[in-house]
Each structure stands twice: as structure tokens, then as C-alpha cells.
Amino acid sequence: MKLKPKIIIVITLLVLPVLFIGSKYLTDTEQRKAEQEFQRIEPKLKQIAENTGQTYRFPLDTRAVLQGFASFNTSSSFHNLYHAAIDYYAEVGTPVYAISDGIVSYSGYMSGYPGLVIIDHEKDGLYSLYGHLSMKKWMASLGEVKKGDLLGYIAEPSEDFGIGPFAHIHFAIRLGSKKDYSENGIDRWMAGYTPVHPVFEGFIDPEKFIALTMSGK
């Protein structure tokens, strides 16, 4: 028997809540835990923002969010993982800049990125990550950088499978330094996605933190 369109719609509306109620409950529970964790580390972030010698800047001169921090991913490439960064859309070849003074502790190829730069901001006790830079163009060398120094240029999507269909920067800020994290596992220093909310792995919302450094300065 062929079901009429109206009947199909009714069945769909009845079944969908049953299918997703479990996942929604888990998501809400995880969100509450994440909020509690953020409240725990918020005083530390405020202290860093107050004590830093300069305001942080964004890695691009203009920004448009492509994927938000901690968004839950259901794509086939990163299925059921949390986004540990924020993605800003950018044209291919757009310059990428250091958000604050620091030491470039990694600059080179990394599968999924392909060009990746890590800056340790040792004085502030955190590091910043800049992914999807082009390996076909100049990239910053290891060593000291200043706020606003050029790090590289946005890559073409064809340079690596991990970039996806749109050119963009994958930008993250994390408590600690590169050496505090492992080369493998869920806490690896180059992680772009995490199986748990990224705040539990030391990642912080770049938009919120940079705004903190700008407030009152």
C-alpha cells in the first residue's frame, strides 16, 4: 500500500522525537557540564586577560564565522566530534597574523590542515593554533613573533581533505603550551576535534577570550 504524503508527514513528526530524545538529553547534560567547567576556569581566563601586557587581536583583518567553537559535528569526516576551534571564512591567499607575542613552536605540514602554525604565549600560559594555511606559499619560521606578524596565507581547499569545500582558517586557543600535550590521543596538541566538549581538553572560546583582553584596555 502506498502511503499518502500527509500520512508520511504525520508518521515522521511522531517518530523523530523518539529517535532524537536520547541524543538531545545527552547533549543537554554535556552542555551543563561544559558550562560548569567554563565557570571553573573563567576566573583564570579573566586573570590572564587582566595581566597580559597587550590586547589580543584576531588572526584575520576581517572575519565571518563558518563553524563555531564547540559545535557538534555530524559530517562523515568528523562524525560525532566537537569542533575545538572556530572557523573563519576567508578567500584563498588571505594573510594570517599572530594574535599576540609569542614563540612559534611548530610551523609546517600536518595531515588535515595542511599548513599548521602553533604559537606558545608562555607569559599568558596558553597557545594559539592556526590551521589550513597554504604549504605552497611562505609560512613563518620557528622562533619569536610579535602581535600582528605575518604567519602565512589561507590555503586552497584542494590542498588537503581536511579543509572541506570552503577556504577558511581553523583557529584555536588552548590553555598550557604545546609541550604540555601528547602527539597522539584525544589530548594531542594539534587536535582539531575532540570526542568530548573541548573545554574539558583545555580549549577556550577564542571570541570570548580575545574580547576579554580587549575589555577595559
Secondary structure, DSSP 8 states (H G I E B T S, - for coil): ----HHHHHHHHHHHHHHHHHHHHHHHHHHHHHHHHHHHHHHHHHHHHHHHSSS----SSSS--EEE-TT-EE-SSTTTTEEE-SEEEE--TT-EEE-SSSEEEEEEEE-TTSSEEEEEEEGGGTEEEEEEEE-SSS----SEEE-TT-EEEEB--GGG-GGG-SS-EEEEEEEES-GGGS-SSSTT-TT-SEESS-GGGGTEE-HHHHHHHHHTT-
